[in-house]
């Protein structure tokens, strides 16, 4: 149990846990942005209010099916469907999320850059080793 406690107490594991939680929250926000704002606009441009509901039926609808002719209902009924609207929605969602993550990584690298550029002063041992190296090079 102590090994597990040490593993969890490491900074990298805690950072990863925080990143996963924040990533899930950002993904939810991006899904809402895509589903509730962007894709209805795209759907209006292409002639439908709900772009994710654009699909093509590839097989036959089961006999006796009386439900609505929507993507979700037909998929639940087991009808083979090519859901290109849902696919486009997912791609747009991914692109927005990838762009936001790119911006976050870019910002983080800008914040880290000044700290990385200032190298620590060399240790006394390193200075002595450099003097020995230089003295050995000067020998005939």
C-alpha positions as CSV (number, residue, x, y, z in Angstrom):
1,X,0.0,0.0,0.0
2,X,2.9,2.4,0.7
3,X,4.2,1.9,-2.8
4,X,0.8,2.9,-4.2
5,X,0.7,5.9,-2.0
6,X,4.2,7.0,-3.2
7,X,3.1,6.5,-6.8
8,X,0.0,8.6,-6.3
9,X,1.9,11.3,-4.4
10,X,4.3,11.9,-7.4
11,X,3.7,15.2,-9.1
12,X,3.3,13.7,-12.6
13,X,0.5,11.5,-11.6
14,X,-1.4,14.3,-9.9
15,X,-0.8,16.6,-12.9
16,X,-2.1,13.9,-15.2
17,X,-5.2,13.4,-13.1
18,X,-5.9,17.1,-13.1
19,X,-5.4,17.2,-16.9
20,X,-7.8,14.4,-17.5
21,X,-10.5,16.0,-15.4
22,X,-10.0,19.4,-17.0
23,X,-9.9,17.7,-20.4
24,X,-13.2,16.0,-19.8
25,X,-14.8,19.3,-18.8
26,X,-13.4,21.1,-21.8
27,X,-14.6,18.2,-24.1
28,X,-18.1,18.7,-22.7
29,X,-18.0,22.4,-23.4
30,X,-16.7,21.8,-26.9
31,X,-19.5,19.2,-27.5
32,X,-22.1,21.7,-26.4
33,X,-20.5,24.4,-28.6
34,X,-20.5,22.1,-31.6
35,X,-23.9,20.5,-31.1
36,X,-25.8,23.6,-29.9
37,X,-24.2,26.5,-31.8
38,X,-22.0,25.6,-34.7
39,X,-23.8,22.6,-36.2
40,X,-27.2,24.2,-36.2
41,X,-25.7,27.1,-38.2
42,X,-24.1,24.6,-40.6
43,X,-27.4,22.7,-40.8
44,X,-29.3,25.9,-41.7
45,X,-26.8,26.7,-44.4
46,X,-27.2,23.2,-45.9
47,X,-31.0,23.1,-45.6
48,X,-31.7,21.3,-42.3
49,X,-32.0,22.5,-38.7
50,X,-30.2,19.5,-37.3
51,X,-27.2,18.5,-39.4
52,X,-26.4,15.5,-37.2
53,X,-29.7,14.1,-38.3
54,X,-28.6,13.9,-42.0
55,X,-28.2,10.2,-42.9
56,X,-28.8,7.7,-45.7
57,X,-30.6,4.4,-45.0
58,X,-28.6,1.5,-46.4
59,X,-31.0,-1.3,-45.7
60,X,-34.7,-1.9,-45.1
61,X,-36.6,-0.6,-42.1
62,X,-38.0,-3.5,-40.1
63,X,-41.6,-4.4,-40.8
64,X,-44.0,-2.9,-38.3
65,X,-41.7,0.0,-37.4
66,X,-43.8,2.9,-36.5
67,X,-41.3,5.2,-34.8
68,X,-39.9,8.5,-36.1
69,X,-37.7,8.5,-39.1
70,X,-34.7,10.1,-37.3
71,X,-31.1,9.0,-37.1
72,X,-31.2,8.0,-33.4
73,X,-34.5,6.2,-33.7
74,X,-33.6,4.2,-36.8
75,X,-30.2,3.4,-35.4
76,X,-31.8,2.1,-32.2
77,X,-34.1,0.0,-34.3
78,X,-31.1,-1.7,-35.9
79,X,-31.5,-0.2,-39.4
80,X,-28.2,0.0,-41.2
81,X,-27.5,3.8,-41.6
82,X,-24.8,5.9,-43.1
83,X,-24.8,8.8,-40.6
84,X,-22.7,11.4,-42.5
85,X,-24.2,14.3,-40.6
86,X,-23.2,12.8,-37.2
87,X,-19.7,12.1,-38.6
88,X,-19.3,15.7,-39.7
89,X,-20.4,16.9,-36.3
90,X,-17.8,14.6,-34.7
91,X,-15.1,15.9,-37.0
92,X,-15.9,19.5,-36.3
93,X,-16.0,18.7,-32.6
94,X,-12.5,17.1,-32.8
95,X,-11.0,20.0,-34.8
96,X,-12.3,22.6,-32.3
97,X,-10.9,20.5,-29.4
98,X,-7.6,20.0,-31.1
99,X,-7.3,23.8,-31.8
100,X,-8.0,24.6,-28.2
101,X,-5.4,22.1,-26.9
102,X,-2.9,23.5,-29.4
103,X,-3.5,27.0,-28.0
104,X,-3.1,25.7,-24.4
105,X,0.2,23.9,-25.2
106,X,1.5,27.0,-27.1
107,X,0.6,29.2,-24.1
108,X,2.3,26.8,-21.7
109,X,5.5,26.6,-23.8
110,X,5.6,30.5,-23.8
111,X,5.3,30.5,-20.0
112,X,8.0,27.9,-19.6
113,X,10.5,29.4,-22.1
114,X,12.1,32.1,-19.8
115,X,12.7,29.6,-17.0
116,X,14.4,27.2,-19.4
117,X,16.7,29.8,-21.0
118,X,18.4,30.7,-17.7
119,X,20.8,27.8,-17.2
120,X,22.1,27.2,-13.7
121,X,25.7,28.2,-12.9
122,X,28.1,25.3,-13.3
123,X,29.2,23.4,-10.2
124,X,32.6,23.7,-8.7
125,X,33.4,20.1,-9.8
126,X,32.5,21.0,-13.4
127,X,34.7,24.0,-13.3
128,X,37.7,22.0,-12.0
129,X,37.1,19.3,-14.7
130,X,37.1,22.0,-17.4
131,X,40.4,23.4,-16.1
132,X,41.9,19.9,-16.2
133,X,40.6,19.3,-19.7
134,X,42.0,22.6,-20.9
135,X,45.4,21.9,-19.2
136,X,45.6,18.5,-20.9
137,X,44.8,20.0,-24.3
138,X,47.7,22.5,-23.9
139,X,50.3,19.8,-23.2
140,X,52.6,18.9,-26.1
